[in-house]
Amino acid sequence: KFVGCDTEGCEIYIVGLDGCRVQAQSAIESLAAILAVPSREFLIVETLGAIGWLAKFGGFLSRQLHFVKIGRPIVAHGIIRSYDLLCELVESVKKELSVIAAKDQETGNPDHRR
């Protein structure tokens, strides 16, 4: 799902992986390769580590036990409580991207991650 653009104009999407992280990441990377999208044009960031136990518990209630009316508000509250960790994750990704850009500039290789 498209959620907007970052400060550099890059598009940001979210994908719920529902416990199939490895397979989903592989599928996304394979699709990008089939569509000839260079690996430097996208970055997959795992956000579940920045989400606290409360949001995970609410997600479990909603998805696994089908208690959506109970689980969804718990997820929302958990995500709000995790806001600072999510902001830290964003800053970490920005730093990682700036390091990659600096390496690209040093080496003259626009796709050194391959």
Secondary structure, DSSP 8 states (H G I E B T S, - for coil): -EEEE-TTS-EEE----TT-HHHHHHHHHHHHHHTT--GGG------GGGS-HHHHHHHIIIIIS--HHHHHHHHHHHHHHTHHHHHHHHHHHHHHHHHHHHHHHHH--TTTT-
